[in-house]
Amino acid sequence: MRTEEEVARYSEMLERHVVSKCQKCFGADPKCECFKKYRFLSSAYEACIPSDFWEVERRDIDHNEEIFDKVVLKYISKMKKVLQKGYSLALIGDNGVGKTCFISYILANAIKRGRTVYYTTLPQLEHDIKLGFDKSNGSMQKRIDWFLTSDFLAIDEVAKEKKAKGKSNHFMNVEIERILKQRYDDGMPVLLAANIDRVSFLNSYGSTVKSMLLGKYQVVQMDEGDHRTKMAKQMAKDMEF
């Protein structure tokens, strides 16, 4: 989770390097593309979307393309209905199949449509929630609560702890159920990503969460194949290794 101070510093940097150096308006026209870029980058940074995926375009997708076209693009095209009904997505599959990329693409497009978003991982979410317990830093709890009520909430690496046999985290089990139940009841969309199979995923957090997942969630199984190996090859090519 970014602090307000971190966001302010990043926004100041954008003003210097994006807005002030605009060769079209020189930072004088709020309707110029430089301001649009400034607002998007600032929002993406504050929302903690992984920066590798801020400016992904359709032509960059070369794995699980059918799912991207039939699920991700369709979900974005129906955003008004998604927000009205609280329709959510859960992408499941092995590491490197594109789950984080697809979720980030949805969040980036939501920002461009004037929506608030927040991306986190389950381990990071646990860390941030526990930081809020510190009474000497009351603003932290308010900030995490504010992030968790964004128009779109994305939680990556869900059920990661379940892969370790016999391992359980009662605190986060309760927190996940609380967060998902609140957003479900309020009709607020959630984007989830998990590295386990469909059956294990549906049963990860008990009957209440399973009922919600079978309700307003489209659970999508991603095809196998680690696209990161392609990235490694591209890096080797670019760096002439």
Number of C-alpha atoms within 10 A of each C-alpha: 20 14 12 13 9 13 16 14 11 15 20 15 14 20 19 12 13 20 25 15 14 18 10 12 16 13 18 13 13 11 10 15 15 25 21 14 15 19 17 18 22 19 22 24 19 22 24 16 24 14 12 9 17 18 12 15 9 11 7 9 16 12 17 17 16 13 17 20 13 10 16 17 17 12 18 16 12 11 19 11 12 18 16 11 15 21 21 25 21 23 25 24 20 17 17 16 21 27 26 22 18 23 24 27 22 19 28 24 19 17 19 15 10 12 15 19 27 27 27 22 17 21 16 15 20 15 12 18 17 12 15 18 12 12 10 8 11 12 14 21 18 12 16 19 13 11 20 21 17 19 21 25 25 28 22 23 20 21 26 17 16 17 13 9 7 7 9 13 10 10 9 18 15 11 14 20 16 13 14 20 15 14 19 22 10 12 18 21 25 24 23 26 27 24 23 22 13 17 8 14 21 19 15 19 18 11 11 12 20 15 13 17 20 11 12 18 20 15 18 16 17 20 16 14 15 14 16 13 11 11 11 11 12 12 12 11 10 9 8 7 7
